[in-house]
Amino acid sequence: MAILVAAALAWVGYHRYVDPGPLAQDSIVVVSSRGGLQAMGQTLAEAGVVRGDIDFIAAVRISSALGMGSQVLKPGEYAFPAHVSLKDTVALLRSGKTVVHRLTIPEGLTSAQIVALIEAEPALSGTIKDKPAEGSLLPETYFFGLNYGRAQMVERMQAAMRKTVDEIRQARAPDVALKSPQEMVTLASLVEKETGVPAERPHIAAVFYNRLKQGMRLQSDPTVIYILTNGAGPLGRPLTHADLAVDSPYNTYKITGLPAGPIANPGREALRAVANPLVSDDLYFVADGSGGHAFAATLAEHNRNVDKWRDLREKAQR
């Protein structure tokens, strides 16, 4: 072993082993285990990380002989800093600290939209055979390594949603009547699509609960949009009276109670809003022209709010 170390040192030289390397700028390189050390060295040399494969092999032998960490070099996608030394190059490959990719899923997307994001992510691999059920995917940021499976990503999102729904349901307010996790997700999806103002979510949830208790139809525009687009995305135009009359178990202008299922994938805060709604007598809400909503407990008050909204909209169109 001593002879091997001496020979390696003689070739590469101590300073070449620890001094800054030739890499001009930070670079990401995919290193494969196929072909052994020589192939790894060639890949790194072609990327400019090391001067040559023989330098790399000598550095591996030196670090092994000196007992510097794991003896196994792990393949993967690595971020090498500019002028990384041979010593640090080998250490990084032994650490297995590969590049971490992230995929952020915004709240309120449909399953079709989320699948499209997953399929468009180049760092993922494989295919998704079947579209996941609406409301089964938890929107958040997911971290993964290169070539992580797309189907595996869907399974992670589904497991995260099941766990989140279970935790939030257990912490729900005592007077909240939710028959099943599915109902909770369904109502949360309506809340998610109705407002982009986080503070309004518990208030929107309260309005829906109050209407359900009184047997009033929810009359939620996003349920109609979901029907018309089949969950593919925004409608791109205002709803018409004919749209509101479409026959569907999702049309909350035609049915009493919740729609047949979720119309999107709600995030944690929308789920929490449904589990712990605001205490309120309000039965109505309408856009207030500032990005939020004006709430009302009576139809007369609501009609006044609607008139205000129409006036604001007409002024904006002039």
C-alpha positions in Angstrom: 0.0 0.0 0.0 2.8 2.4 0.8 4.4 1.7 -2.6 1.0 2.5 -4.2 0.6 5.8 -2.3 4.2 6.8 -3.1 3.6 6.0 -6.8 0.4 8.0 -6.9 2.0 11.0 -5.1 4.9 10.8 -7.5 2.5 11.1 -10.4 0.1 13.7 -9.3 2.2 15.6 -6.8 0.9 16.7 -3.4 0.2 20.2 -4.6 -1.7 19.0 -7.6 -3.8 17.0 -5.2 -4.8 19.8 -2.9 -4.3 23.0 -5.1 -7.2 24.6 -7.1 -8.2 22.6 -10.2 -8.8 23.8 -13.8 -12.6 24.3 -13.6 -13.2 27.8 -14.7 -16.7 28.2 -13.2 -19.3 26.4 -11.1 -20.6 23.4 -13.1 -23.1 20.6 -12.8 -21.9 17.3 -14.1 -23.6 13.9 -14.2 -21.2 11.2 -13.2 -22.0 7.6 -14.0 -20.6 4.5 -12.4 -20.5 2.7 -15.7 -16.9 2.0 -16.9 -15.4 2.4 -13.4 -12.9 5.0 -12.3 -11.4 5.6 -15.7 -14.8 6.5 -17.2 -15.6 8.7 -14.2 -12.3 10.5 -14.7 -12.9 10.9 -18.4 -16.3 12.5 -17.7 -14.8 14.9 -15.2 -11.9 15.7 -17.5 -14.3 16.5 -20.4 -16.3 18.8 -18.1 -13.0 20.5 -17.1 -13.2 19.5 -13.4 -9.9 17.6 -13.5 -7.0 17.8 -15.9 -7.2 14.1 -16.9 -8.5 10.7 -15.9 -5.1 9.5 -14.6 -4.9 12.5 -12.2 -8.4 11.6 -10.9 -7.6 7.9 -10.5 -4.3 8.8 -8.6 -6.3 11.2 -6.3 -8.8 8.4 -5.6 -6.0 6.0 -4.6 -4.4 8.6 -2.4 -7.6 9.5 -0.5 -8.4 5.8 -0.1 -5.0 5.0 1.3 -5.3 7.9 3.7 -8.6 6.6 4.9 -10.5 9.8 3.9 -14.1 8.7 4.2 -16.1 6.1 2.3 -14.3 4.0 -0.3 -17.3 4.1 -2.6 -17.7 6.8 -5.2 -21.4 7.4 -5.7 -22.8 8.2 -9.2 -25.2 11.1 -9.7 -25.5 14.7 -10.6 -23.0 16.9 -8.8 -22.4 20.6 -8.5 -18.7 21.3 -8.6 -17.5 24.7 -7.5 -15.0 26.6 -9.7 -11.4 25.5 -9.2 -12.4 22.5 -7.1 -9.3 20.5 -6.1 -8.7 16.8 -6.8 -9.0 16.1 -3.1 -12.4 17.9 -2.8 -13.6 16.3 -6.1 -13.1 12.8 -4.7 -14.6 13.8 -1.3 -17.7 15.1 -3.0 -18.2 11.9 -5.0 -17.8 9.9 -1.8 -20.3 12.0 0.1 -23.1 11.4 -2.3 -24.3 15.0 -1.9 -25.9 15.3 -5.3 -27.8 18.2 -6.8 -31.2 18.6 -5.3 -34.0 19.6 -7.7 -37.2 21.2 -6.6 -40.7 21.1 -8.1 -43.2 23.7 -6.7 -46.9 22.9 -7.1 -49.1 26.0 -6.5 -52.4 25.6 -4.5 -55.6 25.2 -6.5 -54.4 23.5 -9.6 -56.4 20.6 -11.0 -54.8 17.2 -11.2 -54.5 17.6 -15.0 -52.5 20.8 -14.5 -50.3 19.2 -11.9 -49.6 16.2 -14.1 -48.6 18.7 -16.9 -46.1 20.3 -14.5 -44.6 16.9 -13.5 -44.3 15.8 -17.2 -42.6 19.1 -18.1 -39.9 18.7 -15.4 -36.8 17.5 -17.3 -35.0 16.2 -14.1 -37.8 13.6 -13.6 -38.0 10.4 -15.5 -40.6 7.9 -16.6 -44.3 8.4 -17.3 -47.6 8.7 -15.5 -50.1 6.1 -16.8 -53.3 7.4 -15.2 -54.4 10.9 -14.1 -54.6 10.9 -10.3 -57.9 11.6 -8.7 -58.9 15.2 -8.3 -58.0 16.5 -4.9 -55.5 13.7 -4.1 -52.3 15.7 -4.6 -50.9 18.0 -2.0 -49.6 21.3 -3.4 -46.2 22.2 -2.0 -42.5 22.2 -2.9 -41.0 18.7 -3.5 -37.2 18.0 -3.5 -35.7 15.2 -5.5 -32.6 13.9 -7.3 -32.0 13.5 -11.0 -34.1 10.9 -12.8 -36.5 10.6 -9.9 -39.6 8.8 -11.2 -42.7 10.8 -12.3 -45.0 8.1 -11.0 -43.1 8.0 -7.8 -43.6 11.8 -7.5 -47.3 11.4 -7.9 -47.3 8.8 -5.1 -45.4 11.1 -2.8 -47.9 13.9 -3.4 -50.8 11.5 -2.7 -49.2 10.2 0.5 -48.6 13.8 1.6 -52.2 14.8 1.0 -53.6 11.8 2.9 -51.3 12.5 5.9 -52.1 16.3 5.8 -55.9 15.7 5.6 -55.8 13.2 8.5 -53.8 15.6 10.7 -56.0 18.6 10.0 -59.3 16.6 10.4 -58.1 15.5 13.8 -57.6 19.1 14.8 -60.9 20.4 13.4 -63.3 22.5 15.4 -65.8 20.5 17.5 -68.9 21.8 15.7 -67.5 21.2 12.2 -69.6 18.4 10.6 -67.5 16.7 8.0 -68.6 13.2 7.2 -65.4 12.1 5.4 -62.0 13.3 4.3 -63.3 13.5 0.8 -66.0 16.0 1.8 -63.3 18.1 3.6 -61.1 18.1 0.5 -64.1 18.9 -1.7 -65.1 22.0 0.3 -61.5 23.1 0.7 -61.1 23.0 -3.1 -64.0 25.4 -3.5 -62.5 27.7 -0.8 -59.2 27.5 -2.6 -60.6 28.5 -6.0 -62.9 31.3 -4.6 -60.2 33.5 -3.1 -56.5 34.4 -3.6 -56.5 36.2 -0.3 -55.2 33.9 2.4 -56.9 35.7 5.3 -60.3 35.3 3.6 -60.3 31.5 3.5 -61.9 30.9 6.9 -64.5 33.5 6.1 -65.3 31.9 2.7 -65.5 28.5 4.5 -67.9 30.0 7.0 -70.2 31.2 4.2 -70.3 27.8 2.6 -71.0 26.1 5.9 -73.8 28.5 6.7 -75.4 27.9 3.3 -75.1 24.1 3.7 -76.8 24.3 7.1 -79.7 26.3 5.7 -80.1 24.1 2.6 -79.0 26.9 0.3 -77.2 26.1 -2.9 -73.5 27.0 -2.8 -73.6 28.8 -6.2 -69.8 28.7 -6.6 -68.6 29.9 -10.0 -65.5 27.7 -9.9 -67.6 24.5 -9.9 -69.1 25.6 -13.3 -65.7 26.5 -14.7 -64.5 23.1 -13.7 -67.3 21.4 -15.6 -66.8 23.5 -18.8 -63.0 23.1 -18.9 -62.9 19.5 -17.6 -60.3 20.7 -15.2 -57.9 21.7 -17.9 -57.4 25.3 -16.7 -59.0 28.7 -16.8 -62.2 29.3 -18.9 -60.9 32.5 -20.5 -64.2 34.3 -20.6 -67.0 35.3 -18.2 -69.7 32.8 -17.3 -73.1 33.1 -19.0 -76.6 32.2 -17.8 -76.4 29.2 -20.0 -73.2 28.1 -18.3 -74.9 28.3 -14.9 -77.7 26.1 -16.1 -75.5 23.2 -17.3 -76.6 19.9 -16.0 -73.9 18.3 -13.8 -73.4 16.9 -10.3 -70.6 19.5 -10.0 -72.8 22.4 -10.8 -73.5 24.1 -7.4 -76.1 26.4 -9.1 -78.2 23.3 -9.9 -77.6 21.0 -6.9 -78.0 21.4 -3.2 -75.0 20.5 -1.1 -71.4 19.8 -2.1 -70.4 19.0 -5.7 -69.7 15.4 -6.6 -66.0 15.7 -5.7 -63.1 18.2 -5.5 -62.6 20.6 -8.3 -58.9 21.2 -7.6 -56.1 20.2 -5.2 -56.4 22.5 -2.2 -53.4 23.5 -0.1 -52.9 23.2 3.7 -54.4 26.6 4.5 -57.6 26.0 2.6 -57.9 22.6 4.4 -57.3 24.3 7.7 -59.9 27.0 6.9 -62.5 24.3 6.3 -61.5 22.5 9.5 -61.6 25.7 11.5 -63.9 28.2 9.8 -64.6 31.8 11.0 -67.5 32.3 13.3 -69.9 34.3 11.1 -73.5 34.7 10.1 -72.6 35.7 6.5 -74.3 33.9 3.6 -73.0 35.8 0.7 -69.8 37.3 -0.8 -68.9 39.1 -4.0 -65.7 40.7 -5.3 -65.0 44.1 -3.8 -62.7 45.4 -6.6 -59.5 45.2 -4.6 -58.8 41.5 -5.0 -60.8 40.5 -2.0 -64.5 40.1 -1.3 -67.4 41.9 0.4 -69.4 39.7 2.8 -73.0 39.9 3.8 -75.4 38.2 6.1 -78.6 39.3 4.2 -79.6 39.3 0.6 -80.4 43.0 0.7 -76.9 43.8 1.9 -75.4 41.4 -0.6 -77.3 43.2 -3.4 -75.9 46.5 -2.4 -72.4 44.9 -2.5 -73.1 43.6 -6.0 -74.2 47.0 -7.2 -70.9 48.5 -5.9 -69.0 45.8 -7.7 -70.8 46.5 -10.9 -70.2 50.2 -10.6 -66.5 49.6 -10.1 -66.3 47.2 -13.0 -68.1 49.7 -15.4 -65.8 52.5 -14.3 -62.8 50.3 -15.0 -64.1 49.4 -18.5 -64.6 53.0 -19.6 
